[in-house]
Amino acid sequence: MVDRLGYRMKFGVIAPSTNTIVQPEFDAMSPHGITSHFSRIHIPDDPLGGDADFEILMQRIRAELMQAVDRVMTVRPGHVVMGMSSETFWGGLAGSIELKAKLEERAGMAVTMGSDASQAALRQYGDIKRIAVMTPYMPVGDEEVRKFFTETGFEVLAIKGFKCESPTAIAHVTGEQMRDAVMELNDPQVEAILQVGTNLAFADLAPMAEFWLDKPVLAINTATYWYALRQNGIEDRIAGFGSLLEDY
């Protein structure tokens, strides 16, 4: 169901309550007539001291996830988008497929997830196999990302995890830190670099890295928003966020 402002599409978006990046990045990418409406998964901004704390955080997200879906459905969106990525990679390919099925059953409509979007985005650039990944996660989260991409046919040559000290601290990672991480990941064998973790503000930096490195550098929020558009037959080309939204 559309409205006066979202007369082409209303996206219902699920994001953690601590996430301050995915909403403004989605809004910045939005073509005229397409709007995004957020429902928040309530989680505390507790310290993350290691893998055990990160596992607890994921449990809290799962406990609140479906209620957030229920809330966003009250705006009667035309499509649902997961504005968080960690849970979409958890459990590898099988876990991603299971999560999508549960979300779509709850929402009663198609759902775009970062795991599907990142695969689809990488495959726009030909037969890419060797990738490197930047994350805000603890090592346990990095390994779930590695598992997912390995099971979907990619070789993860390197992962740079920032091990952010709390959920909100993810948004405080600086541009300089992300620049340095990209340079660290940029081995000649790496065919593409992917950033995951929707609270890392990388959408404006990825196209700069892509230009200088002359290879695909993809931000998860850009890939997810691009995939949600294309899944709904919206073919607008959007400048300022890299080749994915401009060319594909």
N, C-alpha and C positions, 0 to 999 in steps of 0.2 A: 504494500500500500504506500503510495507516494503522497506528498503534501506540497504546499505552495513553494517552499524552498528546496526540498528534496524531490523535485518533480520528475527526476530521472531515476533516482535510487535513494533509498534510506538504508544505510548499513547499520546494523546493530553490532556493536563491538564489545568484546569481553576483555577486560584488563585488570591487573592487580590494583588495589587501592593506592599502593605506593608508587605507581608508575606515572611519571610526569612528562614523558617523552613521546610515547606513541600517539597520544591524542593530538598534540600540536603538529607532529610530523604528518599524520594522516590528513589533518585539516589543510596543511600547506600544499599537499598533493592533489586535493580534491578539485575535479573539474566543476564548472558551474552546473548547478542542478543536482549535485550529489552530496549528501550529508552523512555524517557519522555520529552515532548516538551511543554513548558509553555506559556500560554497566560495570560496576567495580566488584572484584573479588576482595572481600575484606581480609587483609592480613596485617599483623603488627609489624612495625619497623624494628624488629629485634636484631641484635648483633648476629653476624654470621662469622663464627670463628673457625669453621672447618666443615668437613663433609657431613658430620652428624647434624649440625645446625641447618645445613642446606637441605638435608633429607626431611627434617621437621618442617621447614618452610614449604616443601613440595606437598607434604601431607596436609598442611593447612590450606593450601590452594585447592587441592582435590576436595576437601570438605566443604568448600564454599562455592565451587565452580558451578554446579547445576543451579543453585539459587540465583547466581548472577545471570545465567541464561534465562531463567524465568522472568527476572526483572526486565531484561532488555526486550523480551518479546512483547511487553506491554506497549512499546512504541510502534508495534506492527511493522517491523523492518521487512525489506524485500530480500535480505540476505544477512547472514551472521558471519562475523569475522573474529577469529581469535587474535586479540591484540597482546598476546604473550606467547613466547615460543618454547620455553623450557619444557613444559608439560607435553608439547606436541612431539618432542623427540624422545621422551622417556619411554623406556622399554623397547627401543629399536623400532623397526618397521611394524612388527606385530602390535606393539603398544600404541603406535600412531594410528594404525587402522582401527583398533578397538576404541580409542578415544573419539575418533571422528564419528564412528557409528553411534556412540552414546550421545554425543553432542547433537547430531542430526536427528536422532530419535526424540530427544528432549525438545529441540527447537521446532521440529516439524518442517525443516527446510534445510537446504544445503549450507554447509559451513566451510569457510576458507581457513586453513591452518598454515602456520609458518613452515611446517615440515614439508607439506605438499608444495607450497609456493616456492620454497628454496630449490627443490628438485626441478620444478618446471622452469624456474628462472635460469638455472645453470644450463639446462638443456637447450635454451634458446641460442647458445653460443657454439653449438656444434658438439662434437664428441669429447666433451671435457670429462676427464676421469680423475685427475690429480688436483686436489684442492687443499687450501689451508683455511683455518677458521679462527676467528676472534670471538671471545665470549666474556661475559662478566662473572662467570660461574666459578664455583669451587671445583676441584678435580673430579668429584663424583659426577657433576653435571657435564663436564667436558667429555668424560668417558661415555655418557649416554649419547651425546652428540656424535662422537666418533662411531659408536655402534650403529646409530641410525644411518649415517652416510655410508658406512662400509656395507651394510645390508642392502642399500639401494644402489650399489654399483660404483661408488666412488672410493678413491684411495685418499685418506686424510693424511697428508704428509706432515702437518704440524698444527698444533692448537696453542693459542695464546689465551689463557684465562686470567682475568684481572683479580679474581678472588675478592670481589667487593665485600666490604665489611658489613653491609646491611642492604636491604632492598632499595632504599632511597639513595644510597651511596652510588649505585650503578649510574644514576643520572649525573653524578658529579665527576665521572671520568672525563678528563680534559681532551680537547682536540689534539694537543701535543702528545698525550699518552697514546691515543689511538693511532696517530700518525706513526709514532715509533713502533707500535705493535705491528702495523701493516708492513713497515720496512723490515722488521724482524722476520715476518712470515714470508716475505717475497723472495723465496728461493727460485732460481731459474726453472726448476722442474715443476713448480706450482703453476697450474694453468688458470686458476681463478681463486680469489679470496672472498670469503663469505663472513659477514658479521652476524651473530645471533644474539638474542637478548634484547627485547623490545624497549628496554629502558636505557640503552646506550644510544646517545644522540649522534648517529653516524650517517644519517641520510644525506646531509649536506656535504660531508667529507668524502664519501665514497666516490662521487664523480671526479673529484680532484685527483684522488689516488688512481682511479681508472685511467685518466688522461696521461699522467706521468709514467705509470707502469706499463701502459699499453696492453692491459689484460682486464677481464671482467673483475670488478670489485663491487660486491653486492651487499647492501644493507638489508636486514631482515624486514624492517618496516616498509621499505620500498618494494621489496619482492612480494610481501603479503598484500599490500594495497594494489599493486599491479595485477596480481593473480585474481583478487576479488573483482576488479574491474573486468578483466578479460573473461572470467567465468560467467559474467553476466552480459557479455556481448558489448561492453563499453570499450571502444577502441581509441579513445582520446589519447593523443601523444602529449606528454607533459614535460616541459623543459626544466632543467635545474637539478634533476635527481639521477642523472646518469643515463647510459644507453638503454637500459631496460625499459624505462618509461618513455624514452624518446623514440626508440627504434622498433620495439616489439609489441 
